[in-house]
Amino acid sequence: DCLSPECLLWVQGSAQPKALKSIKVGEEVLCFDHICQNLKFAEITGIGCEEGRVGWTTVTLEDGTSLEMTADHPMKPSDLRRVGAAELRPGQDSLKVLKVVSVPVKTVETVEETRDYMSLVVAQAERYGIFVASGSQAGGAKVQTMAVESGNLPLFTFGIQHTFLEDLSVEVSSRAHSAPPSIDPGSLDAYPSVGSLRHSQGDCKICAHQNRCQHYPDAKPCIHGAACSFCHEWHENIRHLKRQERKKAHL
């Protein structure tokens, strides 16, 4: 699930695209937000470099955009399928480019070669497709870019249904739209929001608006719904906890 070290990415604060081999963990790269359907910068949480004999796939789109990656690199065509690059279907699948529109896949060619390759991981891999360009275009007046997925993209397909983030790869029982989510720890069945994906790991960030709605009947829920980057799972009343902390501080 890797890319060429020479491929180019758009880094926040940089006027020109940078080669993958020069990018560091913590920097933010330009991505396509699959949920909000717009452009956003996402933080890089992992980079790896390896060398060996692997299958290399060159994906060429109908508009001439071409990008090389390992055959198993995760891709997300326009119908939200998650496949390896070599499994893309020419004439049927489309990929995002920086315009931003989906362009049909023209050809997919795979060969085995021994050379360096790098993995790239961004925060919220389920949400962001990374815009990458071929390194051979460096210095050109026009750089053609293709959206690929983070190397740690999970093996499930998600979408928004009834304001919840749902795993669309499994069949779930029907429930009333107003019913609260019932999530077992580690289950991929349903998430109240994007920010809830890390709730079971204990490092999520609480959505103050949704928390207020959970504890005060007259409060309005978070307007961002499933697209909110903060956790919508049930938590203790954070307003009440903060009041208690302030009282203790004054004792």
Secondary structure, 3 states (H helix, E strand, C coil): CCECCCCEECECCCCCCEEHHHCCCCCEEEEEECCCCEEEEEEEEEEEEEEEEEEEEEEEECCCCEEEEECCCEECCCCCCCEEHHHCCCCCCEEEECCCCEEEEEEEEEEEEEEEEEEEEECCCCCEEEEEECHHHCCCCCCCEEEEECCCCCCCCEEEECCEEEECCCCCCCCCCCCCCCCCCCCCCEECCHHHHHHHHCCCCECHHHHHHHHCCCCCCCCCHHHCCCECCCCCCHHHHHHHHHHHHHC
